[in-house]
Amino acid sequence: MINQVIARKAETQLLEEMYEHDSSDFISITGRRRVGKTFLIDTLFKNRIDFKMVGVQNRSQETQLNNFGRVMSRLKGTSPKEEMYENWQFAFFALEDYLISLGTDKKRVVFFDELPWLSTSKSGFLDALGYFWNSWAERENILLIICGSAASWMINKVVRNKGGLHNRVTQRIHLEPFTLSETRNYLRTKNFDYGNYDITETYMAMGGIPFYLNKLKPNLSVAENIESVAFHQGGLLRDEFHSLYAALFDNSERHVDIIRALSRHHFGLDRNQIIKETSLSNGGGLSRTLEELEFSGFIHGYYYFNKKKRFKRYRLIDEYSNFYLKFIETNKEEGSGIWEGIRNQQRYISWRGYAFENLGLRHLPQIRKALGISGVSTVTSTFYHRGNEFAQGLQIDLLIERADRAINLCEFKFYNSVISLTSDQIKGFRDRKQAFRQLTGTDRTLFTSLISPYGINPKSNKGGVVNQSVTLEDLFQET
């Protein structure tokens, strides 16, 4: 079980530091469904958890309180009938008494999992939890950990809201999907012999979601594994999309509408375009929906080069959602062997180029490190010129603007071998740089940076048109 913790070094170190504190800490853990929040806490603390309560979705306050009593009866060795509580205030009084009985010679760990499901409407749960913390726990060497997959609730009550638990939480951890490096480490502990290229193909289809990766089998190829989990009857990813957003967000139909719209526009959409595509109304509701999707890592919001911040564009970067809407949803009834046929089609070749760009957006620290600018302040943006009678259209998906007055114009190409640049490609890079300078009027130093699996043949890089080459070896580095 230690495998996944190996891939969570920063979070593990922080949690261990909190455990060693001589004072109390109140920790909230957020992150999308299936990202491994519960597994991290259960695995890291193992037998050190003194009390754990798991909320159940769509259950009444009475059911949640009965479940609390069952946990308490097992810990105390009493009959469940002796641990029946009228409300959450009495339940927390009982928890306080139980923790006192354990003594004070060690840190006592309390873990409430799926907290949003415990805090049912008008239940008084949050008030009771707040009173438990303020009146006793914060002075008694307690490590209180809360987490939940319901992103809307966690954002509103813990992360953004000024009320609720906002002022009580002392440490926030947002659990991201695995990076490429973490994914490789995880798969190696499960006896996979995949190389970086195969891991990248796997990642582009399902992302760094531990629960998804755990369904893969080391004796199958990448194509066989994707066929099994995404297209076979009963495969996890075949129908995961329908429950993914509903478990995370209130009124998830709005979120799904935006996700579907963005999946049809690889370069992304701005707010007005999203409204046009989805027929959603403009206002605070749309702002909250976009914020929740961005906070949860499904979409990436970025700005146009040299534009004010209101010119924000959103792009769907969740690997699984992209893959599902592009391939799984439209091919569910095709039968076995469907993936082998799809991956030989031009639409797959085109899609993986876009998916590789998204992968790069998830690994910007690795790209900056490979470019040698980790210590330089940077801002990322994008550039788009529609084209007119005076100039051709130009699209650059990633610009890295640097404090040293330089800009990296990043180009992504997903090839399965070293790239030998053709004369047309060399001309294209030169024209691209020149067009960007003319259209923007910038006088900064411009560098062309190529991001590809295996890099370029140096002999083909005539005139050094590509200034830096970033490869999978770079993207797999830890930062």
WOFEN-V175871 format. One record per residue. RES is the residue in three letters. PSI is psi in degrees with one decimal (999 if undefined). OMEGA is omega in whole degrees, -180 to 180 (NA if undefined). NEAR is the number of other C-alpha atoms within 10 Angstrom. Layout:
# WOFEN-V175871
res-><RES;RES>
psi-><PSI;PSI>
omega-><OMEGA;OMEGA>
near-><NEAR;NEAR>
This chain:
# WOFEN-V175871
res-><MET;ILE;ASN;GLN;VAL;ILE;ALA;ARG;LYS;ALA;GLU;THR;GLN;LEU;LEU;GLU;GLU;MET;TYR;GLU;HIS;ASP;SER;SER;ASP;PHE;ILE;SER;ILE;THR;GLY;ARG;ARG;ARG;VAL;GLY;LYS;THR;PHE;LEU;ILE;ASP;THR;LEU;PHE;LYS;ASN;ARG;ILE;ASP;PHE;LYS;MET;VAL;GLY;VAL;GLN;ASN;ARG;SER;GLN;GLU;THR;GLN;LEU;ASN;ASN;PHE;GLY;ARG;VAL;MET;SER;ARG;LEU;LYS;GLY;THR;SER;PRO;LYS;GLU;GLU;MET;TYR;GLU;ASN;TRP;GLN;PHE;ALA;PHE;PHE;ALA;LEU;GLU;ASP;TYR;LEU;ILE;SER;LEU;GLY;THR;ASP;LYS;LYS;ARG;VAL;VAL;PHE;PHE;ASP;GLU;LEU;PRO;TRP;LEU;SER;THR;SER;LYS;SER;GLY;PHE;LEU;ASP;ALA;LEU;GLY;TYR;PHE;TRP;ASN;SER;TRP;ALA;GLU;ARG;GLU;ASN;ILE;LEU;LEU;ILE;ILE;CYS;GLY;SER;ALA;ALA;SER;TRP;MET;ILE;ASN;LYS;VAL;VAL;ARG;ASN;LYS;GLY;GLY;LEU;HIS;ASN;ARG;VAL;THR;GLN;ARG;ILE;HIS;LEU;GLU;PRO;PHE;THR;LEU;SER;GLU;THR;ARG;ASN;TYR;LEU;ARG;THR;LYS;ASN;PHE;ASP;TYR;GLY;ASN;TYR;ASP;ILE;THR;GLU;THR;TYR;MET;ALA;MET;GLY;GLY;ILE;PRO;PHE;TYR;LEU;ASN;LYS;LEU;LYS;PRO;ASN;LEU;SER;VAL;ALA;GLU;ASN;ILE;GLU;SER;VAL;ALA;PHE;HIS;GLN;GLY;GLY;LEU;LEU;ARG;ASP;GLU;PHE;HIS;SER;LEU;TYR;ALA;ALA;LEU;PHE;ASP;ASN;SER;GLU;ARG;HIS;VAL;ASP;ILE;ILE;ARG;ALA;LEU;SER;ARG;HIS;HIS;PHE;GLY;LEU;ASP;ARG;ASN;GLN;ILE;ILE;LYS;GLU;THR;SER;LEU;SER;ASN;GLY;GLY;GLY;LEU;SER;ARG;THR;LEU;GLU;GLU;LEU;GLU;PHE;SER;GLY;PHE;ILE;HIS;GLY;TYR;TYR;TYR;PHE;ASN;LYS;LYS;LYS;ARG;PHE;LYS;ARG;TYR;ARG;LEU;ILE;ASP;GLU;TYR;SER;ASN;PHE;TYR;LEU;LYS;PHE;ILE;GLU;THR;ASN;LYS;GLU;GLU;GLY;SER;GLY;ILE;TRP;GLU;GLY;ILE;ARG;ASN;GLN;GLN;ARG;TYR;ILE;SER;TRP;ARG;GLY;TYR;ALA;PHE;GLU;ASN;LEU;GLY;LEU;ARG;HIS;LEU;PRO;GLN;ILE;ARG;LYS;ALA;LEU;GLY;ILE;SER;GLY;VAL;SER;THR;VAL;THR;SER;THR;PHE;TYR;HIS;ARG;GLY;ASN;GLU;PHE;ALA;GLN;GLY;LEU;GLN;ILE;ASP;LEU;LEU;ILE;GLU;ARG;ALA;ASP;ARG;ALA;ILE;ASN;LEU;CYS;GLU;PHE;LYS;PHE;TYR;ASN;SER;VAL;ILE;SER;LEU;THR;SER;ASP;GLN;ILE;LYS;GLY;PHE;ARG;ASP;ARG;LYS;GLN;ALA;PHE;ARG;GLN;LEU;THR;GLY;THR;ASP;ARG;THR;LEU;PHE;THR;SER;LEU;ILE;SER;PRO;TYR;GLY;ILE;ASN;PRO;LYS;SER;ASN;LYS;GLY;GLY;VAL;VAL;ASN;GLN;SER;VAL;THR;LEU;GLU;ASP;LEU;PHE;GLN;GLU;THR>
psi-><-12.6;-12.6;-51.1;-32.5;-32.1;-33.7;6.7;53.2;-47.3;-44.7;-39.8;-45.3;-43.3;-44.1;-38.5;-37.7;-40.4;-37.7;-33.9;-11.4;145.6;-6.0;173.9;152.8;142.9;110.8;131.3;138.1;120.0;166.6;156.0;165.0;138.7;7.7;-10.9;26.1;-52.3;-43.5;-38.5;-49.4;-45.9;-40.2;-42.3;-44.3;-22.5;-115.4;4.3;-6.5;120.7;-29.1;129.1;130.5;131.5;124.0;152.8;130.7;137.4;40.6;154.4;166.4;-39.4;-42.4;-43.1;-41.1;-38.7;-39.8;-39.6;-45.8;-37.7;-41.9;-45.5;-39.6;-37.5;-40.5;-37.4;-11.9;30.8;172.9;142.6;-29.4;-24.8;-12.2;48.7;128.8;137.8;-34.3;177.7;-28.4;-45.8;-34.9;-42.5;-30.1;-42.6;-39.4;-41.1;-45.8;-40.5;-44.3;-35.3;-38.4;-18.6;-13.2;175.9;17.0;-6.2;163.2;135.2;127.3;125.3;128.0;114.9;109.9;146.7;52.4;-39.6;-29.3;-22.6;-35.0;71.5;164.4;129.5;22.9;-23.9;10.1;-48.2;-39.7;-43.1;-40.9;-43.5;-41.6;-41.0;-44.3;-50.7;-37.5;-19.6;-56.1;-35.9;-11.8;6.8;27.4;51.3;137.5;104.2;121.5;129.3;145.6;164.1;149.3;-18.9;92.3;-39.9;-46.9;-46.9;-37.9;-45.8;-35.4;-23.4;-48.4;-51.8;-35.3;138.7;-15.8;-146.0;-125.5;4.8;-49.0;-3.3;-31.8;128.3;-17.0;131.0;134.1;122.9;115.8;115.4;160.8;158.8;145.7;176.1;-43.2;-45.1;-37.8;-44.2;-45.0;-42.5;-46.9;-34.4;-36.1;-15.8;18.8;26.9;141.5;30.5;140.2;178.4;-37.9;-44.9;-38.6;-38.1;-43.5;-42.1;-44.9;-39.5;-20.0;-32.7;-2.2;-173.5;49.1;112.3;-40.8;-35.8;-46.4;-31.1;-17.0;-7.3;154.4;132.2;-16.5;6.6;150.6;171.8;-47.3;-41.0;-39.8;-43.6;-41.1;-43.4;-48.5;-19.7;-25.6;-22.4;147.2;125.8;-5.6;139.7;-44.8;-7.0;-37.8;9.9;-32.6;-36.6;-29.9;-17.0;-55.8;-34.0;-33.5;-20.0;-36.7;142.8;145.3;52.0;-11.4;-36.2;-42.5;-43.4;-37.7;-42.7;-42.4;-44.2;-41.0;-45.2;-30.6;-21.8;-7.2;93.7;-31.3;-9.6;176.6;147.8;179.4;-46.6;-37.8;-36.7;-43.7;-43.5;-40.7;-33.2;-15.9;18.8;150.0;150.2;135.5;-166.8;-33.1;-41.1;-40.8;-43.8;-40.6;-44.7;-40.4;-43.0;-41.1;-38.8;-42.9;-37.9;-2.9;13.9;-33.9;158.8;122.9;131.6;167.0;155.2;148.1;127.9;19.8;158.2;162.0;-17.9;-16.9;73.6;137.9;143.4;139.1;136.8;117.0;-1.5;118.2;-47.3;-45.1;-43.8;-46.2;-42.3;-49.8;-27.3;-38.9;-44.5;-49.6;-37.2;0.6;19.9;-32.4;12.7;-13.3;-177.7;154.7;6.0;-38.1;-36.9;-36.4;-41.0;-43.3;-6.3;2.8;157.3;-32.8;-31.0;-41.6;-40.6;-41.9;-41.2;-24.7;-43.3;-41.9;-34.1;-35.0;-43.8;-41.0;-39.7;-39.2;-29.2;-14.1;41.0;-38.4;-38.7;-37.7;-44.7;-40.3;-43.6;-31.5;-6.4;25.5;25.9;-32.7;4.0;135.7;131.1;157.8;132.6;145.3;-175.6;166.1;136.4;127.7;120.6;-31.0;143.5;-167.2;-15.8;-25.8;145.8;161.4;150.7;131.4;125.8;114.1;-28.9;119.5;136.0;103.5;128.9;150.2;-14.9;23.2;35.6;157.0;129.8;119.8;107.2;132.3;132.0;131.6;124.1;93.7;156.8;16.3;175.4;138.3;126.0;110.3;134.2;166.9;-35.4;-39.7;-40.7;-45.8;-39.7;-41.8;-42.9;-45.8;-37.8;-46.7;-43.8;-42.2;-40.6;-42.8;-42.3;-41.6;-30.8;-22.4;13.8;145.0;14.6;159.5;131.6;132.6;135.6;121.1;122.1;126.0;116.4;163.0;-45.0;6.0;-165.5;155.6;116.5;-33.4;-23.4;-8.9;69.5;128.2;11.7;38.7;-34.1;117.2;-35.5;143.8;123.6;129.9;177.9;-34.9;-37.8;-42.2;-23.7;2.5;150.6;151.1;999>
omega-><-177;-174;-174;179;177;-178;-179;-172;-177;-179;180;180;-179;-180;178;177;178;-179;-178;178;176;180;-180;175;179;-172;171;179;177;-179;-176;178;175;-175;173;-179;-178;-177;179;-178;-179;-176;-177;-175;175;-176;180;178;-178;177;177;178;-179;176;180;-175;174;176;-174;175;-180;179;-179;178;177;178;175;180;178;178;-178;-179;178;-179;-176;-178;-179;177;177;179;179;-176;176;-174;-177;-179;-176;178;178;179;180;172;179;178;178;179;-179;-179;175;-178;-180;-178;-175;-177;179;174;177;-173;178;-174;173;-179;-175;-178;-179;-179;175;-176;179;-176;177;-178;-176;-177;-177;178;-180;178;178;179;177;-178;-174;-173;-175;-166;-175;179;-168;178;-180;170;-178;-177;175;173;180;-180;-178;-171;-179;-178;-177;179;-175;-174;-173;-170;-172;-172;179;177;178;-177;-171;-174;-179;-179;-179;-180;179;177;175;-175;180;170;177;166;175;180;179;177;178;179;-180;-179;179;178;178;173;173;178;-180;171;-176;-178;180;178;179;177;178;-178;-178;-180;-174;178;-179;-179;-174;-177;177;-179;-178;180;180;-178;-176;180;179;175;178;-179;180;179;179;176;-176;-173;-174;-172;178;175;-178;177;-174;-173;-179;-177;-178;-175;-174;-179;-175;-175;179;-180;-174;-167;168;-179;-172;177;178;-180;-179;177;179;179;180;180;-179;179;180;-177;-172;180;177;-178;172;-174;-179;178;177;178;-180;-177;-172;-174;175;-179;178;180;-177;180;178;179;180;-180;178;179;-179;179;180;179;-178;174;179;-180;178;178;-180;-172;174;178;176;177;177;-172;179;178;-177;-180;-178;-178;178;-179;177;-173;-177;-179;177;-177;-179;-175;-179;-171;-172;-173;-175;-177;-176;-173;-175;179;-176;177;-175;-175;179;178;-178;-172;175;-179;-179;-179;176;179;178;-178;-175;173;177;-180;179;175;178;179;178;178;177;-175;179;177;179;178;178;179;-180;179;179;-177;180;-178;-179;177;-176;173;179;179;178;179;178;174;-173;-175;180;-177;-177;-176;177;178;179;179;176;-172;-178;171;174;179;-172;-180;179;175;174;178;173;174;-172;178;180;175;-178;178;179;178;176;-178;169;-175;176;178;178;179;178;178;-180;178;180;-179;-179;180;-179;-180;179;-180;-179;-177;-177;-177;-178;175;178;175;-179;176;173;-178;-179;180;-176;-177;-171;177;-176;173;-176;-178;-179;-177;-174;179;-180;-176;173;-175;179;177;179;-175;177;177;178;-178;180;-180;172;179;NA>
near-><11;12;14;21;19;15;20;16;12;10;15;17;11;13;21;12;10;19;21;14;14;13;15;22;24;20;20;23;20;25;23;25;19;15;20;21;23;20;18;22;19;16;14;18;16;11;9;14;16;17;18;16;20;19;21;16;15;11;12;16;21;15;14;22;20;19;19;25;23;20;18;24;17;12;12;12;9;12;13;16;11;11;21;19;18;12;15;22;18;13;21;19;14;16;18;15;10;16;18;12;10;11;10;12;7;13;21;22;21;20;21;19;22;21;25;23;21;26;20;18;10;8;15;14;21;20;15;18;17;16;15;17;22;12;9;13;22;17;13;17;21;25;24;21;22;24;24;25;26;23;25;24;20;28;18;17;17;22;20;12;14;11;12;17;21;17;12;16;18;13;14;15;15;15;17;17;20;22;22;23;19;22;23;23;17;23;21;14;13;14;11;18;14;16;9;17;16;14;18;23;17;22;23;25;21;22;24;25;21;21;14;17;18;11;15;20;17;15;11;12;16;18;15;16;18;22;20;23;20;26;26;19;14;11;15;16;24;20;17;15;17;11;11;17;22;15;16;23;21;15;12;17;12;17;21;21;16;25;25;17;20;24;22;15;12;18;17;22;23;17;17;11;14;22;16;12;16;16;11;14;11;12;8;9;12;18;11;15;20;22;16;22;25;17;18;23;17;20;23;21;18;19;19;19;20;12;12;9;11;10;14;18;22;22;22;28;29;26;21;23;23;25;21;21;16;17;20;23;15;10;16;16;12;12;11;13;14;17;20;13;9;14;15;10;10;9;12;15;14;11;17;19;17;20;25;22;23;22;22;20;17;20;18;16;17;23;24;20;17;18;16;11;16;15;8;12;11;17;14;18;20;21;18;14;15;9;11;8;5;6;12;10;11;15;14;18;20;23;22;23;20;17;12;12;10;15;21;21;24;22;19;22;17;19;15;10;13;14;18;14;18;12;11;9;13;18;13;13;18;14;12;17;15;12;17;19;15;12;11;12;9;12;10;13;12;18;18;21;24;21;24;25;25;19;21;21;12;14;10;15;18;13;9;12;19;20;15;18;21;24;17;17;15;19;28;18;17;12;11>
